[in-house]
Amino acid sequence: MDWVSEVTSRFSDSSDFQNSMVHIAGESFTLCFLDSLVDSHYIQDHILEKLRQNCVEVPFSPISTVDEAVSEILNGNLLIVRDCDQEAYFAIGSGLEERSIQESENESALRGPRDSFVESLRTNVSLIRRRYPDPELKVTIQELGRRTNTKVAMLYVDGIVNPNILDEVRTRLSTVDLDKVLDSGTIEQWIEDSWYSPFPQAQYTERPSNVLFAMLEGRIAIMVDGNSSVLIVPVTFSMLFQSPDDYYERWMIGTAIRIIRVAGAAIALTLPSLYIALISYHPGMIPTQLALSISAGRSEVPFPAFLEALFMEATLEMLREAGLRLPKVMGQTIGIVGGLVIGQSAVEAGIVSPVLVIVVAITAISSFLVPAYNGAIALRLLRFPLMILSGSLGMFGLLLGLMAILAHLVSLKSFGINYFAPITPYRFSDWKDLLVRAPLIYMKNRPEILHPLDQKRMNTQKRKKGW
Amino acid sequence: MKRRALLLLSAVLPLLLSGCWDRVEIQERLFVMAIAIDKNLPEKGKRSYYEYSAQFTEARALSSRISSTNISPIWNATSTGPSIFECIRLMATRVARQPYYEHLQIIIIGEEMAKDGISHALDLFFRDHESRRNIKLVIAKGMGKSALAVKPRLMPVSGQYISKLTEEGESKTARLPNTVSIGQFSTNFHSGSNSVLPRITIEPHEVKMAGGAIMKGDKLIGWLSDQEVKSLRWINGTFSAGDEVILQNPEGGIPGFTTMEVKAVRSQIHTEIRNGKPVFTVRIRGEGNLAEDGLKNNPTIEKLRKKEIQMNKIVQRKAESLIQRMQKTYQTDIFGFGEELRRHQYAYWKTHEKNWDQNFKDAEVHVSVEVFIRRIGQFK
C-alpha cells in the first residue's frame, strides 16, 4: 500500500499538509502532518531525534488503515511511513499554542479555586482529573457533529451517579446528528427536554470546582472540545440560586446571601409589573403618603404606566446588551449615558416618573443577583409578558401570569428529574440546600432527588460537637 | 399544532376582551381624604336631606410642584342631595377628575345629622368596595363641614390632621373613646349595642378631639365630657395610656396634685341575676407610674399604698357616677353590659333583649378598683 499517495490524495488542496522525506542512518522515512497543527520545532527536537536513536525498531504505534491515519493527522499527530517496507506508525505531535488557564471572568468568586476551563478538551479533562485522582471518575469521549467531528466528553463519578440518569444522558447524546458542534450550547439545545421553555435545563460553568461539586452530587458533566463552558445535567430550579461561594463561607452567610438572591429574582421578575398594577389599577394598595407623592411625580407623565415602564425596561435591556458587546473601555461610557443621561433627563423631560427610575434601577440590580446567567435572563425576559398582563388586567393579570409560570416550572423536567424539586415533589431532606444552606455536618446526604447510588456524603461520627 | 394554536388564541383573546376597563392612572385620580356629612334643611318642595362635603387633595400642589397660586392643595367641595350616592355623583358635575375613596381617612358627622341617625348616611360606606372598614368616624359639635374648613398650622390637609389626631391622641391620652372606625361602629350597631364616638370641637386653626358622643343605636343622644370618657375606659379596661390625677388635700395655695401615668388597665365584668334583676360587678385593675408628686414628697411604701387607695376611691367614684348618669339620664348601656349578659346569662338575656336599655336603668352595678403604682422614678 502506498501510504503517502493515499493520504496525500485525501488532503489534496490543503496547503498546510506536508509530506517530507527524511533520511536517517540509511533508512528513509516520510513524515505526513498538518503544519497548522504540529509545531515544527517539536518534530525537529523530539521525533527526528527518536528516529535517529532507534533505527531498527521504530518507537511509535503502528497503524493499519488509511482512515485511521487521516484521523490521527487531523488530531495533530504525525504519520511516519518507513519507505523500505511501507510500515506506517503515528507519533503524537505537540499541539500548537492554546490559551493558558486563567481566572474565570464570567463567574468570579471571592474564595475557592479561581482557575477556569480553556478551549482544549484535554486540558479541561486534566483540570478535573487532577482534582479527583481516582479511577471511578469516568471520562467517555465520543465524536459528534457530522462534519466537524468534535470531541465531546461525558464525565461522571461511577458509584454515585444514578445509572438511569446516565443512560438517559448517554442515549440523548448519541442521537446528536448535527453538521457542526461548535459550542456546548448547541448540544444543550439538542438534548434538553423542552425547548418551549424559557428556563435553562442544563447549567453551564467555567469553573472546574463547580463541575466536580456537581459530579459528586450525582450529576453528569458534558465537555465539548474547543469550548470553555462545561454543561452540567440534570439541573433543578433551585440551582439557579446556588453559587459555590455558599459552601465555602459559613452557613449563616451562605444562607443570608441565598435569601437575598431569591428575593432579587422575585423582584426582577415582578417589580415592574407590580408597579404597573398598583399605579394603573390599585392605588388603594399604596400607603396614602406614598400614593400622594407618586401621583405628584407622575403628574406630567403623558403615558400610561404600562408604556412608561415598557419604555424604561426596554431601554435597560438595550443598555445591558450594548454594554456586553462593546469593548470594556467603552463600558463606562454606556453606564454614564444610561444612568445619568437617560435616567435623569427622562424624568426632567416628564417622560417617566421618578419612582419608575427607582423601580427600573432596583429591577436591574436584582436581576444580576442570580448567579446563573441563563436563569437570570429567563427571569428578565419573563417580566415583559408579566408587564403586558398587569398592564391589561392589573393585579389579577400579574397573578395569572405568575401562576402560569409556576405551573410551567412544576411540569418541567430535566433528564427525568423534576425541575421544581425538591419543593414539588416535596423532598424535605433536600430543603437543607434550598433557601437555607444548612451547616456542613447537617448535609449528610447527597441530593435525594438525583437518587445517587451512594447516599452518604460524610461520616460525622468522629466529629465532636464542641472540641 | 392546531390544538396548540387554539390554546394560544384562547389565552391571548381574553386580553383583548378586557380592554383595560378599570385602568385609571394614579395622577388622574383625585384622592378624597375626608368627608363630612351634615343635615340639610330642604327648602319647600326640594328633596335634599344631606349636605355632603368631600375634601379633595391635589398631590402636585401638596408637593409644591406647581407654584400657581390659584391651585390650592385641598378643595372642600359640597353638594346636597337626597342620598349620599347621589351627592357623590353630583360631585362629578363639578369635579373634572375621578374621586377616589380608597384613601379616605375619616368621616365627620355633623351634630344635627347625628341626632337624626347616621346608619342611613353611612350605608354606602359599609357597602362600597372602595371604602375600608377602618375609616375613622367622629362626631362634630356643630357642622361637620366646618371641620374640613379648619386650616391646621402644621399640616396642609385638615382631613389628614383630624385623622392623625385620633391615632396620636389614642396613644397618649384616654380622653377620646377607642371605638373610632366605621367597621367597629357597624359591628356595634348590628349587634344592637350602643357606641361612644369621638367628639370634635372646631376652632379656626385646630380642632379639639376629646370627649364622646353617646350613640344610642345610630342616634346621638348626648355628650360625654373628657373625664367621663376616661371613666368609661377604666370600666371597659381599654385605658391603655394616659393620665389620672390623685387629688390630695390642697394645703394653702399650693396645688397638691399627684398625677399618675396609667399604663395598662384590665377590667372584668361579673354578672349574676338576683331577684330577677341583673347585678354587675366590675373589677378594675390598673397599673402605672408616678408621674408628678412634688419634690418634697419622698416616697415611702406607706405613702405609695395610701396613694393607691386614694386612687382606687377616685376612679371608683367617677366610674359609679358615670354609670349612674347613664342609667338615670340616658337609659343607655354604653359599657357592653348587655353583651356580658348574652354571654353568661343567656336565659335572662333572651327575655330582656328587646328592652335591655330599660332594664339597664334598674340594674345594680358594683365597682371595685385596684390600682398599682409600679414605678416612682428618680426622686433625689
Interface residues (C-beta under 8 A of the other chain):
Chain A: I279 S280 Y281 P283 G284 T288 A291 L292 S293 I294 S295 A296 G297 R298 S299 V301 P304 A305 I388 L389 G391 S392 L393 G394 G397
Chain B: L15 S18 G19 C20 D22 R23 V24 E25 I26 Q27 R29 F31 M33 T57 A59 R60 L62 S63 R65 Y100 E102 H103 Q105 E130 Q160
